[in-house]
Amino acid sequence: MQIWYEYLSESYPRFWVYRIEKWKKIQQFYLHEDLSQILEKSQDYKSEKNVFLLDESRFSFFRFDIYLDCPEWFSIQHLHEITEEKINYIEKEQWSVWSFLSTYIDSVFVNWEEKHHVIWESWTIFFRLYIMYIWHKSLNQFDSVYWNVRSNQNIKILPQSFHTSLFLRNNLQRENFCLLYITETAAKIINIKNSFYEWVKTLNLGVSALKQMYKDNGIMQYWYKDISEIGNNAMAESLVVETLNFYSTLFFSWLDSEWYLWNDIFLISPIVKNWNFMEVFNKKYREYCDNYIIPFHSSDKLDLFWKEWEPEDMDTLIFLNREK
């Protein structure tokens, strides 16, 4: 199996590629190429399962709460009819740039008792139906390589944070939170409300911007050093704190202006290794609200598959755990 994990950037498009061999041997390598080139390369493995974890900006999400009285057994046909009705409702809004991709259901209750499945249940039924669309241009890229990709059993297309958001809901009992990704080139924040993708926004303020501030102040050698180690050099300590405060102020000014605050934020980024950053970042966030930035890069609920994972590998790691 190949997992193709996207870092979407117009100036520097790239994918991380994980090749999963038998016995869960995992090889990770990098391809600095855009989606069309990655799709061509994936043809080398077309007889195997290929999972594409794509940037959330390529998708649009809808959720419907379904409540019904069903004296007879609820069948696959019933589910198809409900789904088709909701898709027709969505597409009346002239979604010309979007294509239907997939559906899933969760939060199933039968006669007010939680269930794992809705098929062949009866009487009072409640479940949430999620319908996922993908940007038409992205789907066309897949179809140009894999004819009718939606019917190809070896191809799976998902938002990269999809299983991460489910993990936070199911294992940590979180239904309202933000996922914050700070990569080299940019930051992306995803608001999850009632376990549903409410919006996705991107800011051009990545790890490289903070590293450049360190370089400009001549303190790059302190990037991963604890503040106690830097304390022997008062000027360096002051510059580190000033630089982190300046970056954090820029960041939260943007979040505040867009009304993105007041949530717990789970940070998935290589920057969590810089503990000085985490301390200043949380302190600055608490100036706005009483919530926290949580460095989400490990959990005792996850199988690590005998590999040392980087913090930014979290989405892939959770996906692998879901596949077990």
Secondary structure by P-SEA (a helix, b strand, c coil): cbbbbbbccccbbbbbbbbbccccbbbbbbbcccaaaaaaaaccccccbbbbbcccccbbbbbbbbbbbbcccccaaaaaaaaaaaaaaaaccccccccccccccccccccccccccccccccbbbbbbbbbbccaaaaaaaaaccccccccccccccccaaaaaaaaaacccccbbbbbbbcccbbbbbbbccccccbbbbbcccaaaaaaaaaaaccccccccccccccccaaaaaaaaaaaaaaaaaaaaaaaaacccccbbbbbcccccaaaaaaaaaaaaaacccccccccccccccccccccccccaaaaaaaaaaac
